Amino acid sequence: METAVENDNFFIFYKPKDIVSGDFYWALAHKPKTKENELFYICTADCTGHGVPGALMSMLGISHLNESIIEKGLAEPHEILNNVRKGIIESLDSEGNNEENKDGMDCVLCSFDFKTNKLEFAAANNPLWIFRNGEMIEYKPDKMPVGKYQRDASSFTLQAVDLQKGDIVYTFTDGFADQFGGDKGKKLKYKPFQQILMDIANLPMKNQHEKLDKLFEKWKGNLEQVDDVLVIGIKI
């Protein structure tokens, strides 16, 4: 079941594999005490699994995002992800899960200050792309999930970008790039997925959403959808 969300400044292409999903998007406008302006937070996340198990992990992730910002007053994306990771690990351990439990999520958490056109973000396993002047700029993630991991004592990295008018910030999960299809029934992969976004980036955001849906269905053909799909575009 696809969910269509778009206006002149953004789109959310959300296509769960099942009725409920392990991919989720979460957004919050909030004025932290330590910041001069109101910030717009948006998280694009892919939890372990899909269907009901993935949806339960999504609820856990959303709960800890809200707690980190609203209750604990954290403002920086890397600090928020550090706290969400701590909360997820403690929640799973309290339910009697063993040390080998690898449940968690890959995500990009963005913080936009639209008054200064400043973007701060932290990325767990999934990159962030910015389309600017006909080119796609890639910002690489930390190679660790928001969950139990051998480096789960290490902090996520805070990355900052001065945005320009006309930039489009793209965040996504792996569902689109990992979909099997085409003439040979193989994975699409990230380079062709990036080219798709570059080819449609000059279209209005609503049309980008429509194009992504058509291109995904054309690529998939008669094959089964293998994972939840989530792509978000925000135009400055």
MDAnalysis code that builds the backbone (N, CA, C; Angstrom):
import MDAnalysis as mda
import numpy as np

u = mda.Universe.empty(708, n_residues=236, atom_resindex=np.repeat(np.arange(236), 3), trajectory=True)
u.add_TopologyAttr("name", ["N", "CA", "C"] * 236)
u.add_TopologyAttr("resid", np.arange(1, 237))
u.add_TopologyAttr("resname", ["MET", "GLU", "THR", "ALA", "VAL", "GLU", "ASN", "ASP", "ASN", "PHE", "PHE", "ILE", "PHE", "TYR", "LYS", "PRO", "LYS", "ASP", "ILE", "VAL", "SER", "GLY", "ASP", "PHE", "TYR", "TRP", "ALA", "LEU", "ALA", "HIS", "LYS", "PRO", "LYS", "THR", "LYS", "GLU", "ASN", "GLU", "LEU", "PHE", "TYR", "ILE", "CYS", "THR", "ALA", "ASP", "CYS", "THR", "GLY", "HIS", "GLY", "VAL", "PRO", "GLY", "ALA", "LEU", "MET", "SER", "MET", "LEU", "GLY", "ILE", "SER", "HIS", "LEU", "ASN", "GLU", "SER", "ILE", "ILE", "GLU", "LYS", "GLY", "LEU", "ALA", "GLU", "PRO", "HIS", "GLU", "ILE", "LEU", "ASN", "ASN", "VAL", "ARG", "LYS", "GLY", "ILE", "ILE", "GLU", "SER", "LEU", "ASP", "SER", "GLU", "GLY", "ASN", "ASN", "GLU", "GLU", "ASN", "LYS", "ASP", "GLY", "MET", "ASP", "CYS", "VAL", "LEU", "CYS", "SER", "PHE", "ASP", "PHE", "LYS", "THR", "ASN", "LYS", "LEU", "GLU", "PHE", "ALA", "ALA", "ALA", "ASN", "ASN", "PRO", "LEU", "TRP", "ILE", "PHE", "ARG", "ASN", "GLY", "GLU", "MET", "ILE", "GLU", "TYR", "LYS", "PRO", "ASP", "LYS", "MET", "PRO", "VAL", "GLY", "LYS", "TYR", "GLN", "ARG", "ASP", "ALA", "SER", "SER", "PHE", "THR", "LEU", "GLN", "ALA", "VAL", "ASP", "LEU", "GLN", "LYS", "GLY", "ASP", "ILE", "VAL", "TYR", "THR", "PHE", "THR", "ASP", "GLY", "PHE", "ALA", "ASP", "GLN", "PHE", "GLY", "GLY", "ASP", "LYS", "GLY", "LYS", "LYS", "LEU", "LYS", "TYR", "LYS", "PRO", "PHE", "GLN", "GLN", "ILE", "LEU", "MET", "ASP", "ILE", "ALA", "ASN", "LEU", "PRO", "MET", "LYS", "ASN", "GLN", "HIS", "GLU", "LYS", "LEU", "ASP", "LYS", "LEU", "PHE", "GLU", "LYS", "TRP", "LYS", "GLY", "ASN", "LEU", "GLU", "GLN", "VAL", "ASP", "ASP", "VAL", "LEU", "VAL", "ILE", "GLY", "ILE", "LYS", "ILE"])
u.atoms.positions = np.array([
    [0.851, -1.186, 0.000],
    [0.000, 0.000, 0.000],
    [0.886, 1.235, 0.000],
    [0.798, 2.030, -1.052],
    [1.641, 3.216, -1.162],
    [0.990, 4.404, -0.469],
    [1.823, 5.221, 0.169],
    [1.365, 6.470, 0.751],
    [1.983, 7.624, -0.032],
    [1.151, 8.536, -0.526],
    [1.649, 9.668, -1.307],
    [1.575, 10.932, -0.456],
    [2.723, 11.556, -0.235],
    [2.787, 12.817, 0.503],
    [3.692, 13.744, -0.284],
    [3.146, 14.889, -0.714],
    [4.005, 15.828, -1.427],
    [3.357, 17.212, -1.448],
    [4.196, 18.240, -1.641],
    [3.716, 19.574, -1.978],
    [4.804, 20.211, -2.840],
    [4.814, 21.535, -2.945],
    [5.788, 22.181, -3.829],
    [7.222, 22.055, -3.318],
    [7.384, 21.788, -2.020],
    [8.723, 21.805, -1.426],
    [9.260, 20.425, -1.052],
    [8.423, 19.400, -1.065],
    [8.921, 18.084, -0.667],
    [8.018, 16.986, -1.219],
    [8.531, 15.771, -1.215],
    [7.696, 14.597, -1.448],
    [8.167, 13.478, -0.525],
    [7.254, 12.569, -0.212],
    [7.582, 11.350, 0.520],
    [7.013, 10.179, -0.271],
    [7.889, 9.377, -0.841],
    [7.480, 8.178, -1.579],
    [7.631, 6.995, -0.631],
    [6.510, 6.477, -0.188],
    [6.484, 5.462, 0.870],
    [5.669, 4.274, 0.382],
    [6.326, 3.143, 0.210],
    [5.678, 1.972, -0.373],
    [6.040, 0.739, 0.455],
    [5.309, 0.476, 1.525],
    [5.597, -0.695, 2.345],
    [5.389, -1.998, 1.569],
    [6.170, -2.994, 1.927],
    [6.012, -4.318, 1.317],
    [4.719, -4.965, 1.792],
    [4.398, -4.790, 3.072],
    [3.182, -5.348, 3.662],
    [2.309, -4.204, 4.180],
    [1.222, -4.540, 4.863],
    [0.316, -3.507, 5.367],
    [1.034, -2.607, 6.370],
    [1.856, -3.220, 7.230],
    [2.681, -2.437, 8.152],
    [4.139, -2.576, 7.731],
    [4.998, -1.695, 8.245],
    [6.319, -1.546, 7.646],
    [7.426, -1.397, 8.680],
    [8.626, -1.802, 8.283],
    [9.822, -1.554, 9.083],
    [10.490, -0.251, 8.698],
    [10.128, 0.313, 7.539],
    [10.573, 1.653, 7.169],
    [9.602, 2.657, 7.778],
    [10.136, 3.767, 8.271],
    [9.241, 4.818, 8.742],
    [9.885, 6.181, 8.525],
    [9.018, 7.189, 8.422],
    [9.498, 8.573, 8.437],
    [8.838, 9.263, 9.615],
    [9.581, 10.173, 10.207],
    [9.139, 10.860, 11.426],
    [9.609, 12.304, 11.318],
    [8.750, 13.248, 11.676],
    [9.126, 14.661, 11.576],
    [8.610, 15.425, 12.785],
    [9.354, 16.476, 13.137],
    [8.993, 17.293, 14.302],
    [9.571, 18.692, 14.130],
    [8.728, 19.703, 14.294],
    [9.205, 21.090, 14.374],
    [9.351, 21.425, 15.853],
    [10.562, 21.876, 16.245],
    [10.836, 22.052, 17.669],
    [11.890, 23.139, 17.857],
    [11.724, 23.913, 18.916],
    [12.699, 24.962, 19.264],
    [13.484, 24.504, 20.495],
    [14.699, 23.954, 20.279],
    [15.516, 23.556, 21.435],
    [15.963, 24.777, 22.232],
    [16.170, 24.584, 23.534],
    [16.618, 25.684, 24.385],
    [17.991, 26.205, 23.969],
    [18.817, 25.324, 23.392],
    [20.191, 25.702, 23.038],
    [20.324, 26.321, 21.659],
    [19.198, 26.456, 20.935],
    [19.243, 26.969, 19.566],
    [18.474, 28.276, 19.450],
    [18.916, 29.105, 18.514],
    [18.295, 30.414, 18.325],
    [16.959, 30.309, 17.593],
    [16.877, 29.385, 16.609],
    [15.690, 29.275, 15.769],
    [14.995, 27.925, 15.955],
    [13.741, 27.877, 15.536],
    [13.031, 26.595, 15.495],
    [13.690, 25.705, 14.443],
    [13.798, 24.425, 14.746],
    [14.395, 23.455, 13.835],
    [13.324, 22.487, 13.338],
    [13.522, 22.007, 12.131],
    [12.649, 20.978, 11.582],
    [13.454, 19.688, 11.487],
    [13.045, 18.712, 12.285],
    [13.713, 17.409, 12.286],
    [12.941, 16.443, 11.399],
    [13.672, 15.655, 10.629],
    [13.030, 14.585, 9.869],
    [13.962, 13.388, 9.822],
    [13.399, 12.221, 10.097],
    [14.171, 10.982, 10.128],
    [13.638, 10.029, 9.062],
    [14.535, 9.470, 8.277],
    [14.214, 8.459, 7.275],
    [14.863, 7.167, 7.746],
    [14.059, 6.184, 8.127],
    [14.606, 5.042, 8.858],
    [14.159, 3.700, 8.285],
    [15.038, 2.725, 8.435],
    [14.807, 1.343, 8.004],
    [15.137, 0.435, 9.183],
    [14.088, -0.110, 9.815],
    [14.293, -0.972, 10.971],
    [14.524, -2.414, 10.541],
    [15.112, -3.192, 11.424],
    [15.323, -4.608, 11.173],
    [13.987, -5.267, 10.843],
    [13.942, -5.983, 9.714],
    [12.737, -6.697, 9.328],
    [11.719, -5.810, 8.648],
    [10.610, -6.436, 8.211],
    [9.473, -5.687, 7.683],
    [8.217, -6.345, 8.227],
    [7.048, -5.861, 7.809],
    [5.825, -6.406, 8.385],
    [5.721, -6.081, 9.862],
    [5.089, -6.969, 10.627],
    [4.832, -6.705, 12.050],
    [6.117, -6.544, 12.869],
    [7.135, -7.432, 12.731],
    [8.378, -7.221, 13.507],
    [9.031, -5.876, 13.205],
    [9.053, -5.494, 11.923],
    [9.627, -4.198, 11.553],
    [8.821, -3.044, 12.120],
    [7.491, -3.194, 12.118],
    [6.621, -2.131, 12.634],
    [6.827, -1.937, 14.133],
    [7.041, -3.024, 14.869],
    [7.294, -2.900, 16.309],
    [8.605, -2.173, 16.573],
    [9.638, -2.470, 15.763],
    [10.902, -1.743, 15.889],
    [10.721, -0.271, 15.527],
    [9.871, 0.005, 14.532],
    [9.591, 1.394, 14.150],
    [8.976, 2.163, 15.317],
    [8.026, 1.537, 16.013],
    [7.399, 2.193, 17.168],
    [8.418, 2.485, 18.260],
    [9.354, 1.561, 18.438],
    [10.410, 1.765, 19.433],
    [11.302, 2.940, 19.030],
    [11.676, 2.989, 17.745],
    [12.514, 4.080, 17.247],
    [11.837, 5.433, 17.391],
    [10.568, 5.508, 17.014],
    [9.814, 6.769, 17.108],
    [9.692, 7.215, 18.559],
    [9.417, 6.273, 19.447],
    [9.297, 6.595, 20.869],
    [10.579, 7.217, 21.409],
    [11.727, 6.651, 21.046],
    [12.999, 7.160, 21.560],
    [13.425, 8.462, 20.874],
    [13.002, 8.683, 19.652],
    [13.249, 9.980, 19.004],
    [12.495, 11.083, 19.747],
    [11.227, 10.846, 20.015],
    [10.427, 11.837, 20.750],
    [11.006, 12.098, 22.134],
    [11.375, 11.032, 22.822],
    [11.930, 11.165, 24.160],
    [13.229, 11.980, 24.137],
    [14.095, 11.706, 23.164],
    [15.407, 12.361, 23.097],
    [15.277, 13.868, 22.933],
    [14.334, 14.293, 22.083],
    [14.214, 15.718, 21.763],
    [13.280, 16.441, 22.735],
    [12.083, 15.882, 22.940],
    [11.066, 16.584, 23.729],
    [11.339, 16.486, 25.232],
    [11.665, 15.280, 25.704],
    [11.844, 15.092, 27.152],
    [13.262, 15.406, 27.608],
    [14.269, 14.955, 26.842],
    [15.654, 15.140, 27.277],
    [16.287, 16.419, 26.746],
    [15.630, 17.055, 25.779],
    [16.108, 18.346, 25.303],
    [17.344, 18.286, 24.422],
    [17.639, 17.122, 23.853],
    [18.796, 17.020, 22.957],
    [18.483, 17.721, 21.638],
    [19.490, 18.382, 21.062],
    [19.257, 19.175, 19.853],
    [20.033, 18.685, 18.644],
    [21.258, 18.195, 18.853],
    [22.119, 17.813, 17.735],
    [21.790, 16.392, 17.264],
    [21.686, 16.190, 15.944],
    [21.303, 14.874, 15.417],
    [22.172, 13.717, 15.905],
    [23.487, 13.920, 16.031],
    [24.337, 12.799, 16.464],
    [24.062, 12.442, 17.929],
    [23.815, 13.465, 18.771],
    [23.491, 13.201, 20.172],
    [22.144, 12.488, 20.289],
    [21.202, 12.884, 19.436],
    [19.879, 12.243, 19.448],
    [20.008, 10.772, 19.060],
    [20.772, 10.478, 18.003],
    [20.943, 9.083, 17.587],
    [21.692, 8.273, 18.646],
    [22.666, 8.888, 19.298],
    [23.358, 8.186, 20.394],
    [22.363, 7.773, 21.475],
    [21.450, 8.683, 21.808],
    [20.476, 8.404, 22.862],
    [19.424, 7.386, 22.401],
    [19.005, 7.494, 21.130],
    [18.044, 6.523, 20.596],
    [18.661, 5.124, 20.618],
    [19.918, 5.027, 20.224],
    [20.614, 3.731, 20.242],
    [20.646, 3.150, 21.661],
    [20.996, 3.995, 22.628],
    [21.036, 3.558, 24.026],
    [19.658, 3.049, 24.465],
    [18.620, 3.787, 24.094],
    [17.269, 3.403, 24.483],
    [16.823, 2.105, 23.835],
    [17.151, 1.926, 22.551],
    [16.772, 0.689, 21.853],
    [17.472, -0.511, 22.479],
    [18.756, -0.378, 22.756],
    [19.506, -1.487, 23.354],
    [18.935, -1.845, 24.720],
    [18.661, -0.826, 25.540],
    [18.108, -1.078, 26.883],
    [16.714, -1.704, 26.790],
    [15.899, -1.241, 25.848],
    [14.546, -1.779, 25.703],
    [14.588, -3.246, 25.297],
    [15.454, -3.584, 24.371],
    [15.536, -4.968, 23.898],
    [16.142, -5.874, 24.966],
    [17.160, -5.379, 25.669],
    [17.776, -6.173, 26.739],
    [16.791, -6.437, 27.875],
    [15.929, -5.455, 28.151],
    [14.974, -5.608, 29.253],
    [13.916, -6.656, 28.936],
    [13.784, -6.981, 27.646],
    [12.818, -7.997, 27.251],
    [13.451, -9.381, 27.184],
    [14.679, -9.505, 27.687],
    [15.318, -10.807, 27.772],
    [16.031, -11.237, 26.513],
    [16.272, -10.304, 25.594],
    [17.019, -10.662, 24.397],
    [18.478, -10.897, 24.747],
    [19.112, -11.815, 24.035],
    [20.498, -12.142, 24.362],
    [21.467, -11.143, 23.750],
    [22.741, -11.350, 24.045],
    [23.784, -10.412, 23.610],
    [23.955, -10.360, 22.097],
    [23.472, -11.394, 21.415],
    [23.652, -11.447, 19.970],
    [22.562, -10.694, 19.212],
    [21.602, -10.124, 19.938],
    [20.504, -9.441, 19.278],
    [21.029, -8.245, 18.483],
    [20.727, -8.239, 17.186],
    [21.224, -7.177, 16.313],
    [20.099, -6.267, 15.827],
    [18.940, -6.306, 16.494],
    [17.836, -5.457, 16.058],
    [18.190, -3.983, 16.254],
    [17.695, -3.173, 15.348],
    [17.961, -1.744, 15.403],
    [17.480, -1.106, 14.118],
    [18.126, -0.011, 13.716],
    [17.703, 0.637, 12.478],
    [18.856, 1.364, 11.814],
    [18.781, 1.447, 10.489],
    [19.636, 2.318, 9.688],
    [18.812, 3.569, 9.404],
    [19.441, 4.739, 9.468],
    [18.627, 5.940, 9.267],
    [19.495, 7.151, 8.957],
    [18.820, 8.203, 8.505],
    [19.399, 9.540, 8.418],
    [18.485, 10.473, 9.205],
    [19.041, 11.161, 10.188],
    [18.285, 12.131, 10.982],
    [18.777, 13.527, 10.636],
    [17.876, 14.329, 10.057],
    [18.221, 15.689, 9.620],
    [17.616, 16.731, 10.551],
    [18.332, 17.835, 10.691],
    [17.842, 18.997, 11.420],
    [18.006, 20.219, 10.506],
    [16.886, 20.773, 10.047],
    [16.914, 21.926, 9.145],
    [16.631, 23.204, 9.917],
    [17.478, 24.212, 9.723],
    [17.182, 25.570, 10.170],
    [16.873, 26.355, 8.898],
    [15.601, 26.522, 8.593],
    [15.215, 27.140, 7.327],
    [15.459, 28.652, 7.311],
    [15.661, 29.255, 8.488],
    [15.970, 30.689, 8.513],
    [17.402, 30.971, 8.072],
    [18.306, 30.038, 8.377],
    [19.710, 30.225, 7.997],
    [20.139, 29.285, 6.867],
    [19.206, 28.434, 6.409],
    [19.496, 27.413, 5.389],
    [20.665, 26.521, 5.798],
    [20.651, 26.129, 7.052],
    [21.682, 25.237, 7.580],
    [21.072, 23.854, 7.818],
    [21.779, 22.843, 7.360],
    [21.374, 21.461, 7.593],
    [22.432, 20.774, 8.444],
    [21.992, 20.172, 9.530],
    [22.850, 19.293, 10.312],
    [22.219, 17.913, 10.303],
    [23.056, 16.880, 10.215],
    [22.487, 15.531, 10.177],
    [23.495, 14.514, 10.691],
    [22.960, 13.362, 11.049],
    [23.763, 12.192, 11.399],
    [23.181, 11.022, 10.618],
    [24.068, 10.154, 10.124],
    [23.637, 9.079, 9.231],
    [24.188, 7.739, 9.708],
    [23.292, 6.774, 9.862],
    [23.653, 5.424, 10.297],
    [23.450, 4.462, 9.134],
    [24.532, 4.090, 8.484],
    [24.573, 3.139, 7.365],
    [23.997, 3.659, 6.049],
    [23.032, 4.575, 6.088],
    [22.455, 5.116, 4.854],
    [23.016, 6.506, 4.567],
    [23.388, 6.797, 3.306],
    [23.945, 8.111, 2.973],
    [22.861, 9.172, 2.809],
    [23.307, 10.410, 2.634],
    [22.435, 11.526, 2.275],
    [22.978, 12.117, 0.982],
    [22.084, 12.436, 0.052],
    [22.490, 13.019, -1.228],
    [21.875, 14.403, -1.382],
    [22.638, 15.330, -1.937],
    [22.120, 16.660, -2.253],
    [22.333, 16.926, -3.736],
    [21.227, 17.217, -4.443],
    [21.301, 17.591, -5.854],
    [21.489, 19.095, -5.933],
    [22.595, 19.507, -6.555],
    [22.926, 20.937, -6.650],
    [23.568, 21.224, -8.004],
    [22.981, 22.149, -8.740],
    [23.540, 22.590, -10.022],
    [23.859, 21.427, -10.959],
    [22.923, 20.496, -11.043],
    [23.070, 19.396, -11.993],
    [23.929, 18.243, -11.533],
    [24.427, 18.326, -10.314],
    [25.274, 17.245, -9.793],
    [24.702, 16.709, -8.486],
    [25.050, 15.452, -8.181],
    [24.619, 14.849, -6.919],
    [25.821, 14.749, -5.986],
    [25.718, 15.407, -4.838],
    [26.779, 15.371, -3.831],
    [26.403, 14.307, -2.804],
    [27.338, 13.400, -2.517],
    [27.053, 12.318, -1.577],
    [27.763, 12.555, -0.250],
    [27.018, 12.422, 0.826],
    [27.573, 12.499, 2.179],
    [27.482, 11.109, 2.790],
    [28.621, 10.553, 3.125],
    [28.681, 9.164, 3.553],
    [28.250, 9.006, 5.014],
    [27.694, 7.853, 5.354],
    [27.211, 7.619, 6.715],
    [28.279, 7.000, 7.600],
    [28.006, 6.982, 8.890],
    [28.770, 6.121, 9.797],
    [28.375, 4.684, 9.510],
    [29.356, 3.809, 9.438],
    [29.086, 2.402, 9.114],
    [28.714, 1.628, 10.371],
    [27.604, 2.019, 10.961],
    [27.064, 1.306, 12.114],
    [25.587, 1.642, 12.241],
    [24.798, 0.698, 12.766],
    [23.366, 0.933, 12.909],
    [23.039, 1.643, 14.225],
    [21.791, 2.039, 14.366],
    [21.286, 2.546, 15.636],
    [20.756, 1.332, 16.388],
    [21.639, 0.664, 17.103],
    [21.307, -0.569, 17.789],
    [22.578, -1.232, 18.288],
    [22.451, -2.458, 18.754],
    [23.610, -3.164, 19.297],
    [24.610, -3.454, 18.187],
    [25.882, -3.150, 18.465],
    [26.925, -3.289, 17.450],
    [28.260, -3.278, 18.168],
    [29.291, -3.779, 17.506],
    [30.606, -3.844, 18.153],
    [31.162, -2.464, 18.482],
    [30.680, -1.425, 17.777],
    [31.150, -0.062, 18.046],
    [30.052, 0.783, 18.687],
    [29.143, 0.154, 19.432],
    [28.002, 0.935, 19.913],
    [28.340, 1.883, 21.060],
    [29.612, 1.930, 21.444],
    [30.042, 2.960, 22.398],
    [30.562, 4.198, 21.670],
    [30.751, 4.093, 20.345],
    [31.257, 5.215, 19.551],
    [30.113, 6.153, 19.194],
    [30.404, 7.449, 19.209],
    [29.379, 8.432, 18.858],
    [29.163, 8.472, 17.350],
    [27.934, 8.758, 16.965],
    [27.671, 9.070, 15.571],
    [28.304, 10.423, 15.232],
    [28.529, 10.651, 13.955],
    [29.201, 11.864, 13.489],
    [28.187, 12.941, 13.148],
    [28.439, 14.161, 13.607],
    [27.611, 15.302, 13.214],
    [28.164, 15.876, 11.919],
    [27.328, 15.973, 10.895],
    [27.723, 16.591, 9.629],
    [26.873, 17.836, 9.403],
    [27.478, 18.868, 8.816],
    [26.777, 20.139, 8.617],
    [26.979, 20.624, 7.188],
    [25.917, 21.195, 6.618],
    [25.948, 21.694, 5.237],
    [25.261, 23.048, 5.191],
    [25.895, 24.009, 4.518],
    [25.235, 25.272, 4.207],
    [24.476, 25.083, 2.903],
    [23.160, 25.100, 2.999],
    [22.328, 24.826, 1.830],
    [22.197, 26.065, 0.948],
    [21.950, 25.819, -0.335],
    [21.738, 26.882, -1.306],
    [20.323, 26.773, -1.856],
    [19.773, 27.908, -2.264],
    [18.432, 27.903, -2.853],
    [18.430, 27.005, -4.083],
    [17.448, 26.126, -4.163],
    [17.362, 25.199, -5.286],
    [17.927, 23.827, -4.995],
    [18.685, 23.694, -3.891],
    [19.181, 22.362, -3.499],
    [18.006, 21.424, -3.234],
    [18.201, 20.140, -3.538],
    [17.239, 19.124, -3.127],
    [17.985, 18.102, -2.277],
    [17.504, 17.904, -1.064],
    [18.087, 16.933, -0.137],
    [17.298, 15.630, -0.257],
    [18.003, 14.551, -0.602],
    [17.359, 13.243, -0.736],
    [17.845, 12.308, 0.371],
    [16.902, 11.687, 1.055],
    [17.212, 10.618, 2.010],
    [16.343, 9.421, 1.640],
    [16.791, 8.221, 1.999],
    [16.106, 7.024, 1.508],
    [16.570, 5.803, 2.283],
    [15.787, 4.750, 2.170],
    [16.186, 3.442, 2.679],
    [16.667, 2.605, 1.494],
    [17.018, 1.348, 1.739],
    [17.632, 0.541, 0.678],
    [16.624, -0.182, -0.218],
    [15.325, -0.007, 0.054],
    [14.322, -0.784, -0.662],
    [14.273, -0.557, -2.156],
    [14.431, 0.690, -2.600],
    [14.372, 0.996, -4.031],
    [15.577, 0.382, -4.743],
    [16.768, 0.638, -4.212],
    [17.991, 0.154, -4.863],
    [18.117, -1.368, -4.826],
    [17.521, -2.009, -3.832],
    [17.639, -3.465, -3.678],
    [16.550, -4.246, -4.401],
    [15.635, -3.543, -5.072],
    [14.533, -4.239, -5.749],
    [15.030, -4.985, -6.986],
    [14.623, -6.241, -7.108],
    [14.936, -7.027, -8.298],
    [13.973, -6.652, -9.420],
    [14.501, -6.642, -10.653],
    [13.642, -6.317, -11.784],
    [14.443, -6.186, -13.065],
    [13.845, -5.500, -14.030],
    [14.504, -5.339, -15.326],
    [14.477, -6.626, -16.141],
    [15.139, -6.610, -17.275],
    [15.146, -7.760, -18.185],
    [15.809, -8.988, -17.571],
    [16.784, -8.763, -16.677],
    [17.554, -9.880, -16.130],
    [17.167, -10.248, -14.702],
    [16.184, -9.542, -14.145],
    [15.721, -9.860, -12.801],
    [16.765, -9.627, -11.730],
    [17.615, -8.615, -11.925],
    [18.681, -8.331, -10.961],
    [18.348, -7.097, -10.130],
    [19.143, -6.870, -9.066],
    [18.953, -5.680, -8.230],
    [19.222, -4.415, -9.048],
    [18.443, -3.370, -8.751],
    [18.665, -2.079, -9.402],
    [20.032, -1.505, -9.029],
    [20.360, -1.484, -7.733],
    [21.600, -0.954, -7.146],
    [21.605, 0.574, -7.073],
    [22.595, 1.087, -6.335],
    [22.574, 2.509, -5.955],
    [22.962, 3.467, -7.072],
    [23.895, 3.087, -7.920],
    [24.309, 4.018, -8.984],
    [23.150, 4.309, -9.946],
    [22.437, 3.278, -10.440],
    [21.264, 3.565, -11.270],
    [20.168, 4.319, -10.512],
    [20.003, 4.024, -9.216],
    [19.017, 4.749, -8.417],
    [19.385, 6.229, -8.332],
    [20.668, 6.508, -8.132],
    [21.109, 7.900, -8.094],
    [20.858, 8.586, -9.431],
    [21.090, 7.878, -10.527],
    [20.864, 8.453, -11.849],
    [19.385, 8.753, -12.066],
    [18.510, 7.887, -11.557],
    [17.067, 8.138, -11.645],
    [16.722, 9.466, -10.961],
    [17.259, 9.677, -9.755],
    [16.981, 10.924, -9.039],
    [17.543, 12.135, -9.779],
    [18.728, 11.991, -10.362],
    [19.307, 13.105, -11.121],
    [18.465, 13.426, -12.355],
    [17.915, 12.386, -12.976],
    [17.115, 12.580, -14.186],
    [15.796, 13.286, -13.900],
    [15.265, 13.116, -12.691],
    [13.951, 13.711, -12.370],
    [14.057, 14.946, -11.488],
    [15.271, 15.311, -11.066],
    [15.449, 16.350, -10.035],
    [14.930, 17.727, -10.464],
    [14.871, 17.999, -11.766],
    [14.407, 19.307, -12.216],
    [12.891, 19.390, -12.349],
    [12.200, 18.279, -12.090],
    [10.742, 18.275, -12.130],
    [10.179, 18.831, -10.819],
    [8.932, 19.337, -10.833],
    [8.272, 19.694, -9.568],
    [8.228, 18.480, -8.647],
    [8.185, 18.723, -7.348],
    [8.291, 17.628, -6.390],
    [7.159, 16.611, -6.546],
    [5.948, 17.069, -6.831],
    [4.827, 16.142, -7.039],
    [5.117, 15.217, -8.215],
    [5.675, 15.776, -9.286],
    [5.986, 14.962, -10.471],
    [7.139, 13.995, -10.213],
    [8.068, 14.410, -9.344],
    [9.150, 13.488, -8.974],
    [8.564, 12.257, -8.286],
    [7.608, 12.498, -7.376],
    [6.955, 11.391, -6.671],
    [6.280, 10.445, -7.662],
    [5.536, 11.019, -8.597],
    [4.823, 10.203, -9.586],
    [5.793, 9.407, -10.445],
    [6.897, 10.041, -10.845],
    [7.910, 9.370, -11.678],
    [8.542, 8.201, -10.934],
    [8.875, 8.413, -9.665],
    [9.481, 7.340, -8.872],
    [8.553, 6.129, -8.797],
    [7.271, 6.393, -8.595],
    [6.309, 5.301, -8.502],
    [6.251, 4.524, -9.823],
    [6.154, 5.239, -10.931],
    [6.080, 4.582, -12.244],
    [7.358, 3.818, -12.558],
    [8.508, 4.420, -12.267],
    [9.787, 3.770, -12.568],
    [10.005, 2.542, -11.693],
    [9.580, 2.629, -10.425],
    [9.722, 1.472, -9.537],
    [8.865, 0.313, -10.044],
    [7.614, 0.598, -10.390],
    [6.711, -0.454, -10.862],
    [7.184, -1.032, -12.190],
    [7.698, -0.180, -13.066],
    [8.210, -0.655, -14.351],
    [9.413, -1.569, -14.134],
    [10.331, -1.173, -13.239],
    [11.513, -1.989, -12.958],
    [11.118, -3.321, -12.325],
    [10.211, -3.284, -11.354],
    [9.791, -4.484, -10.643],
    [9.065, -5.465, -11.565],
    [8.241, -4.923, -12.469],
    [7.488, -5.783, -13.376],
    [6.597, -6.750, -12.615],
    [6.683, -8.025, -12.952],
    [5.858, -9.053, -12.303],
    [6.518, -9.672, -11.081],
    [7.713, -9.203, -10.729],
    [8.414, -9.764, -9.578],
    [7.817, -9.229, -8.269],
    [8.070, -9.941, -7.203],
    [7.571, -9.531, -5.889],
    [8.387, -8.363, -5.351],
    [7.737, -7.435, -4.657],
    [8.465, -6.385, -3.953],
    [9.221, -7.027, -2.799],
    [10.541, -6.778, -2.720],
    [11.357, -7.514, -1.758],
    [11.474, -6.824, -0.401],
    [11.225, -5.514, -0.344],
    [11.423, -4.799, 0.913],
    [10.549, -3.559, 0.922],
    [10.437, -2.937, 2.095],
    [9.773, -1.638, 2.191],
    [10.599, -0.603, 1.425],
    [9.907, 0.389, 0.855],
    [10.582, 1.422, 0.064],
    [10.212, 2.796, 0.626],
    [11.228, 3.632, 0.850],
    [11.003, 4.994, 1.349],
    [12.041, 5.930, 0.737],
    [11.567, 6.974, 0.068],
    [12.432, 8.010, -0.509],
    [11.816, 9.369, -0.173],
    [12.621, 10.274, 0.384],
    [12.155, 11.614, 0.738],
    [13.011, 12.655, 0.017],
    [12.351, 13.620, -0.597],
    [13.043, 14.738, -1.225],
    [12.551, 16.047, -0.637],
    [13.483, 16.932, -0.256],
    [13.141, 18.241, 0.305],
    [13.883, 19.311, -0.481],
    [13.115, 20.228, -1.086],
    [13.696, 21.290, -1.912],
    [13.830, 22.578, -1.112],
    [14.987, 23.189, -1.223],
    [15.279, 24.427, -0.474],
    [14.877, 25.646, -1.311],
])
